[in-house]
Amino acid sequence: MANTLYCFGESGNAYKAALALELAGVDWTPRFVDFFKGEARSPEFRAVNPMGEVPVLDADGRILTQSGVIQKWVMDTTGKLAGDDPYEVLRWTIFDNQKVSGMAGPLRFMMNFLPEDKRNADVNAFMAGRLKAALQVLEAELSTRDWLASDSLTCADISCAGYLFYDEPFTFTRADWPAIDAWLTRISETPGWKHPYDLMQRAFG
Ligand SMILES: N[C@@H](CCC(=O)N[C@@H](CS)C(=O)NCC(=O)O)C(=O)O
């Protein structure tokens, strides 16, 4: 069975899929998407994913898009990273997609990868405020428990943590968030864990 993940290293959304595949022991191969040169908006890529987004998993011919859907496929296929309550995993995954990755992703893009003359300080400040509010939710939850959705690592943790492993500035500093910091350490100490740039080819660097 051939599993190909369309991805690039700078994409935290792709990382959430890649790390789930990796930690669940799925045999998979990365396929670099030259995102910053517009490949995700090309007709060829849109034929694969009309949403024009990375990640995409080609699971032996079955095309899956959206990191949360790819993670669901990983959990269903392997039985791993699923915890014991699928509703809790889904709940935190949706929270991540809207409030954590949904803010951290564009904010990090604006602050690091968009040409400086196209950056907008007001938009960045808005997204930073929304991200901070979401991080406060995570910090409070993780002050009372080790994992978000179960008593072990699940795809909910992988979703919410995905962007927080990147070093490029996006207003998040681990030292400011002790419970999140300890949780990120727990995740990174999981056997098989890899940093995004060790899992997927990056466009820069
Ligand atoms: N909710 C989606 C978000 C995917 C996403 O926004 N991916 C970015 C790369 S990190 C992208 O391809 N963006 C293209 C665009 O917004 O036009 C997921 O979790 O997979």
The ligand as a Gaussian input file, in Angstrom:
#p B3LYP/6-31G(d) Opt

LIG

0 1
 N       -7.898000      23.234000       7.757000
 C       -6.869000      22.862000       6.823000
 C       -5.940000      24.030000       6.590000
 C       -4.966000      23.747000       5.462000
 C       -4.182000      24.995000       5.069000
 O       -4.609000      26.136000       5.301000
 N       -3.029000      24.756000       4.471000
 C       -2.214000      25.841000       3.977000
 C       -0.742000      25.499000       4.065000
 S       -0.226000      25.470000       5.751000
 C       -2.602000      26.083000       2.542000
 O       -2.436000      25.197000       1.736000
 N       -3.133000      27.268000       2.245000
 C       -3.480000      27.622000       0.910000
 C       -4.441000      28.769000       0.879000
 O       -4.966000      29.152000       1.940000
 O       -4.682000      29.264000      -0.211000
 C       -6.121000      21.630000       7.335000
 O       -6.108000      21.441000       8.559000
 O       -5.584000      20.853000       6.539000

